[in-house]
Amino acid sequence: MPDPQIEKLLIVQDRDIALQKIEEELARIPRERAKIEALIETEKENIDAASQSLKEKEVQRSELDHAVKGKESDIARFKNQQLEVKKNDEYRALTQQIEQAEAEIAQLEETEIKLMLDIDSTREAFEAEKTTIEARIQDQHEEIKQLGEREQNLKDSIDAAKQALAASREGIEANYIEHYDRVKKLAKRPPYVAAIQQHKCGGCHLRVSNEVSRGAMDAGEPHFCDQCARMVYA
């Protein structure tokens, strides 16, 4: 490559790209942290939802137990009333009420037993899932910690990268560095200085004119791709 100014610009470009990578990675870290934090919140919500479901089953069990005790109280009251009544039809009516209450107690107790079994299996599943979720949350907190360390390392290195870039720009002819900065603003992505190979620009990969291809071999002035306007050399 005959043009020493292009050689210097390639160094500028390498350091420019290195700085951009640091800046891009720094910009990604808050998004990654927010994503992990959202996952942690979801995990916690899952634990709370499962815990609430278990609590609701416990409430249902308590309500069934209370209902059984209420029926037992009714039976005791009916039996006391039987001791006081004198007519057979009144006695039989109370007997029917006692039998109805006893049947309802049997149904309630059957439901309560099923619910107790359900609570036991639900609690076992909840504890196992809770342990798994808490382990994931711990891993996610560790990821956040590592992101913080990575963020600090990048912040520590960005000043050095900026200094290296500034130093590489020194001693380059004004028209070359001005064209480089202009191309950098126009181009969507690097490279800003690209080699021509087989008559194609290394930036846009399109064929350049013969005039540009021949001119890129000459030193002393910058040359540009007639497709994407990047600086080119051969």
The 8 nearest C-alpha neighbors of each residue, nearest first, counted from 0:
[[1, 2, 233, 232, 6, 216, 3, 5],
 [2, 0, 218, 3, 217, 216, 233, 5],
 [1, 3, 218, 4, 5, 0, 219, 6],
 [4, 2, 6, 5, 1, 7, 0, 218],
 [5, 3, 7, 6, 2, 8, 171, 172],
 [4, 6, 8, 7, 3, 2, 9, 232],
 [7, 5, 3, 9, 4, 8, 10, 2],
 [6, 8, 4, 10, 5, 9, 3, 11],
 [9, 7, 11, 5, 10, 6, 12, 4],
 [10, 8, 12, 6, 11, 7, 13, 5],
 [9, 11, 13, 7, 8, 12, 14, 167],
 [12, 10, 8, 14, 9, 167, 13, 15],
 [11, 13, 15, 9, 10, 14, 8, 16],
 [14, 12, 10, 16, 15, 11, 9, 17],
 [13, 15, 17, 11, 164, 16, 12, 18],
 [16, 14, 12, 18, 13, 17, 11, 19],
 [15, 17, 19, 13, 14, 18, 12, 20],
 [16, 18, 14, 20, 15, 19, 13, 21],
 [17, 19, 21, 15, 16, 20, 160, 14],
 [20, 18, 16, 22, 21, 17, 23, 15],
 [21, 19, 23, 17, 18, 22, 24, 16],
 [20, 22, 18, 24, 19, 23, 25, 153],
 [23, 21, 19, 25, 20, 24, 26, 18],
 [24, 22, 26, 20, 25, 21, 19, 27],
 [23, 25, 27, 21, 26, 22, 20, 28],
 [24, 26, 22, 28, 23, 27, 21, 150],
 [25, 27, 23, 24, 28, 22, 29, 30],
 [28, 26, 24, 30, 25, 29, 31, 23],
 [27, 29, 31, 30, 25, 26, 32, 24],
 [30, 28, 32, 31, 27, 33, 26, 25],
 [31, 29, 33, 27, 32, 28, 34, 26],
 [30, 32, 28, 34, 33, 29, 27, 35],
 [31, 33, 29, 35, 30, 34, 28, 143],
 [32, 34, 36, 30, 31, 35, 29, 37],
 [35, 33, 31, 37, 32, 36, 30, 38],
 [34, 36, 38, 32, 37, 33, 39, 31],
 [35, 37, 39, 33, 38, 34, 32, 40],
 [38, 36, 40, 34, 35, 39, 33, 41],
 [39, 37, 35, 41, 36, 40, 42, 34],
 [38, 40, 36, 42, 41, 37, 136, 43],
 [41, 39, 43, 37, 42, 38, 44, 36],
 [42, 40, 44, 38, 39, 43, 45, 37],
 [41, 43, 39, 45, 40, 44, 38, 132],
 [44, 42, 40, 46, 45, 41, 47, 39],
 [43, 45, 47, 41, 46, 42, 48, 40],
 [46, 44, 42, 48, 43, 47, 49, 41],
 [45, 47, 43, 49, 44, 48, 50, 129],
 [46, 48, 44, 50, 45, 49, 51, 43],
 [49, 47, 51, 45, 50, 46, 44, 52],
 [50, 48, 52, 46, 51, 47, 45, 53],
 [49, 51, 47, 53, 48, 52, 46, 54],
 [50, 52, 54, 48, 53, 49, 47, 55],
 [53, 51, 49, 55, 54, 50, 48, 56],
 [54, 52, 50, 56, 51, 55, 49, 57],
 [55, 53, 51, 57, 56, 52, 58, 50],
 [54, 56, 58, 52, 57, 53, 51, 59],
 [55, 57, 59, 53, 58, 54, 60, 52],
 [58, 56, 54, 60, 55, 59, 61, 53],
 [57, 59, 61, 55, 60, 56, 62, 54],
 [60, 58, 56, 62, 57, 61, 63, 55],
 [59, 61, 57, 63, 58, 62, 111, 64],
 [62, 60, 58, 64, 59, 63, 65, 57],
 [61, 63, 65, 59, 60, 64, 66, 58],
 [64, 62, 66, 60, 65, 61, 67, 59],
 [63, 65, 61, 67, 66, 62, 60, 68],
 [64, 66, 62, 68, 63, 67, 61, 69],
 [65, 67, 63, 69, 64, 68, 62, 70],
 [68, 66, 64, 70, 69, 65, 104, 71],
 [67, 69, 71, 65, 70, 66, 72, 64],
 [70, 68, 66, 72, 67, 71, 65, 73],
 [71, 69, 73, 67, 72, 68, 100, 74],
 [72, 70, 68, 74, 73, 69, 67, 75],
 [71, 73, 69, 75, 70, 74, 68, 76],
 [72, 74, 70, 76, 71, 75, 77, 69],
 [75, 73, 77, 71, 76, 97, 72, 78],
 [74, 76, 72, 78, 73, 77, 79, 71],
 [75, 77, 73, 79, 74, 78, 72, 80],
 [76, 78, 80, 74, 79, 75, 93, 73],
 [79, 77, 81, 75, 80, 76, 74, 82],
 [80, 78, 76, 82, 81, 77, 75, 83],
 [79, 81, 77, 83, 78, 82, 76, 84],
 [82, 80, 78, 83, 79, 84, 90, 77],
 [83, 81, 80, 79, 84, 78, 85, 90],
 [82, 84, 80, 81, 85, 79, 78, 90],
 [85, 83, 81, 86, 82, 80, 90, 89],
 [84, 86, 83, 87, 90, 89, 81, 82],
 [85, 87, 89, 88, 84, 90, 91, 83],
 [88, 86, 90, 89, 91, 85, 84, 92],
 [87, 89, 91, 90, 86, 92, 93, 85],
 [90, 88, 92, 86, 87, 91, 93, 84],
 [89, 91, 87, 93, 88, 92, 81, 94],
 [92, 90, 94, 88, 93, 89, 87, 95],
 [93, 91, 89, 95, 94, 90, 88, 96],
 [92, 94, 96, 90, 95, 91, 77, 97],
 [95, 93, 91, 97, 92, 96, 98, 90],
 [96, 94, 98, 92, 93, 97, 99, 91],
 [95, 97, 93, 99, 94, 98, 100, 92],
 [96, 98, 94, 100, 95, 74, 99, 101],
 [97, 99, 101, 95, 100, 96, 102, 94],
 [100, 98, 96, 102, 97, 101, 95, 103],
 [99, 101, 103, 97, 98, 102, 70, 96],
 [100, 102, 104, 98, 103, 99, 97, 105],
 [103, 101, 105, 99, 104, 100, 98, 106],
 [102, 104, 100, 106, 105, 101, 107, 99],
 [105, 103, 101, 107, 102, 106, 67, 108],
 [106, 104, 102, 108, 103, 107, 109, 101],
 [105, 107, 103, 109, 104, 108, 110, 102],
 [106, 108, 104, 110, 109, 105, 111, 103],
 [107, 109, 111, 105, 110, 106, 104, 112],
 [110, 108, 106, 112, 111, 107, 105, 113],
 [109, 111, 107, 113, 108, 112, 114, 106],
 [110, 112, 108, 114, 109, 113, 115, 107],
 [113, 111, 115, 109, 114, 110, 108, 116],
 [114, 112, 116, 110, 111, 115, 117, 109],
 [113, 115, 117, 111, 112, 116, 118, 110],
 [116, 114, 118, 112, 117, 113, 111, 119],
 [117, 115, 119, 113, 114, 118, 112, 120],
 [116, 118, 114, 120, 115, 119, 121, 113],
 [119, 117, 115, 121, 116, 120, 122, 114],
 [118, 120, 116, 122, 117, 121, 123, 115],
 [119, 121, 123, 117, 122, 118, 124, 116],
 [122, 120, 118, 124, 123, 119, 117, 125],
 [123, 121, 125, 119, 124, 120, 118, 126],
 [122, 124, 120, 126, 125, 121, 119, 127],
 [123, 125, 121, 127, 122, 126, 128, 120],
 [126, 124, 122, 128, 123, 127, 129, 121],
 [125, 127, 129, 123, 128, 124, 122, 130],
 [128, 126, 124, 130, 129, 125, 123, 131],
 [129, 127, 131, 125, 130, 126, 132, 124],
 [128, 130, 126, 132, 131, 127, 125, 133],
 [129, 131, 133, 127, 128, 132, 126, 134],
 [132, 130, 128, 134, 129, 133, 135, 127],
 [133, 131, 135, 129, 134, 130, 128, 136],
 [132, 134, 136, 130, 135, 131, 129, 137],
 [133, 135, 137, 131, 132, 136, 130, 138],
 [136, 134, 132, 138, 137, 133, 139, 131],
 [135, 137, 133, 139, 138, 134, 39, 140],
 [136, 138, 134, 140, 135, 139, 133, 141],
 [139, 137, 141, 135, 136, 140, 142, 134],
 [140, 138, 142, 136, 141, 137, 135, 143],
 [139, 141, 143, 137, 142, 138, 136, 144],
 [140, 142, 144, 138, 139, 143, 145, 137],
 [143, 141, 139, 145, 140, 144, 146, 138],
 [144, 142, 146, 140, 141, 145, 32, 147],
 [143, 145, 141, 147, 142, 146, 140, 148],
 [146, 144, 148, 142, 147, 143, 149, 141],
 [147, 145, 149, 143, 144, 148, 150, 142],
 [146, 148, 150, 144, 145, 149, 143, 151],
 [147, 149, 145, 151, 150, 146, 152, 144],
 [150, 148, 146, 152, 147, 151, 145, 153],
 [149, 151, 147, 153, 148, 152, 146, 154],
 [150, 152, 154, 148, 153, 149, 155, 147],
 [153, 151, 155, 149, 154, 150, 148, 156],
 [154, 152, 156, 150, 155, 151, 157, 149],
 [155, 153, 151, 157, 156, 152, 150, 158],
 [154, 156, 152, 153, 157, 151, 158, 159],
 [157, 155, 153, 159, 154, 158, 152, 160],
 [156, 158, 160, 154, 159, 155, 153, 161],
 [159, 157, 161, 160, 156, 162, 155, 154],
 [158, 160, 162, 156, 157, 161, 163, 155],
 [161, 159, 157, 163, 158, 162, 18, 164],
 [162, 160, 158, 164, 159, 163, 165, 157],
 [161, 163, 159, 165, 164, 160, 166, 158],
 [164, 162, 160, 166, 161, 165, 159, 167],
 [165, 163, 161, 167, 14, 162, 166, 11],
 [164, 166, 162, 168, 167, 163, 161, 169],
 [165, 167, 163, 164, 168, 169, 162, 161],
 [166, 168, 164, 11, 165, 169, 163, 10],
 [169, 167, 165, 166, 171, 11, 170, 164],
 [170, 168, 166, 167, 171, 165, 172, 164],
 [169, 171, 172, 168, 167, 7, 173, 166],
 [172, 170, 169, 168, 173, 4, 176, 175],
 [171, 173, 175, 174, 170, 176, 4, 177],
 [174, 172, 176, 175, 177, 171, 178, 170],
 [173, 175, 177, 176, 172, 178, 221, 220],
 [176, 174, 178, 177, 173, 172, 179, 221],
 [175, 177, 179, 173, 178, 174, 180, 171],
 [178, 176, 174, 180, 179, 175, 173, 181],
 [177, 179, 181, 175, 176, 180, 174, 182],
 [178, 180, 176, 182, 177, 181, 183, 175],
 [181, 179, 183, 177, 178, 182, 176, 184],
 [180, 182, 178, 184, 183, 179, 177, 185],
 [183, 181, 185, 179, 184, 180, 186, 229],
 [182, 184, 180, 186, 181, 185, 191, 179],
 [185, 183, 181, 182, 186, 180, 187, 179],
 [184, 186, 182, 183, 181, 187, 228, 229],
 [187, 185, 183, 188, 184, 182, 191, 189],
 [188, 186, 185, 189, 184, 183, 191, 190],
 [187, 189, 186, 190, 191, 183, 202, 185],
 [190, 188, 191, 186, 187, 202, 16, 183],
 [189, 191, 192, 202, 193, 188, 12, 201],
 [190, 192, 189, 229, 183, 182, 230, 193],
 [191, 193, 230, 190, 231, 229, 9, 194],
 [194, 192, 231, 201, 202, 190, 230, 191],
 [193, 195, 232, 201, 231, 233, 196, 200],
 [196, 194, 200, 233, 199, 201, 198, 232],
 [195, 197, 198, 199, 194, 200, 201, 233],
 [196, 198, 199, 195, 206, 200, 212, 207],
 [197, 199, 196, 206, 195, 207, 212, 200],
 [200, 198, 206, 205, 196, 195, 204, 197],
 [199, 201, 195, 204, 202, 205, 203, 194],
 [202, 200, 193, 194, 204, 195, 203, 199],
 [201, 203, 200, 193, 204, 190, 229, 191],
 [202, 204, 205, 200, 201, 227, 226, 199],
 [205, 203, 200, 201, 199, 202, 206, 195],
 [206, 204, 199, 203, 200, 207, 226, 201],
 [205, 207, 199, 198, 200, 204, 208, 226],
 [208, 206, 199, 198, 225, 224, 211, 205],
 [207, 209, 210, 211, 212, 206, 225, 198],
 [208, 210, 212, 211, 213, 207, 198, 214],
 [209, 211, 213, 208, 212, 214, 207, 215],
 [212, 210, 214, 208, 213, 209, 215, 207],
 [211, 213, 209, 215, 210, 214, 198, 208],
 [214, 212, 210, 211, 215, 216, 209, 217],
 [213, 215, 211, 216, 217, 212, 210, 222],
 [216, 214, 232, 233, 212, 217, 213, 222],
 [215, 217, 233, 214, 213, 232, 218, 1],
 [216, 218, 214, 215, 219, 1, 2, 213],
 [219, 217, 2, 220, 1, 216, 215, 221],
 [218, 220, 2, 217, 221, 4, 3, 1],
 [219, 221, 218, 222, 175, 217, 174, 2],
 [222, 220, 175, 230, 223, 219, 231, 218],
 [223, 221, 230, 231, 215, 220, 214, 211],
 [224, 222, 230, 228, 231, 229, 225, 221],
 [223, 225, 228, 226, 229, 227, 231, 207],
 [224, 226, 228, 227, 207, 223, 208, 211],
 [225, 227, 224, 228, 207, 205, 203, 206],
 [226, 228, 229, 224, 225, 203, 186, 202],
 [229, 227, 224, 223, 225, 226, 230, 182],
 [230, 228, 223, 224, 191, 227, 182, 192],
 [231, 229, 223, 192, 222, 193, 191, 224],
 [232, 230, 193, 223, 194, 192, 222, 229],
 [231, 233, 215, 194, 195, 216, 193, 230],
 [232, 216, 195, 215, 194, 0, 231, 196]]
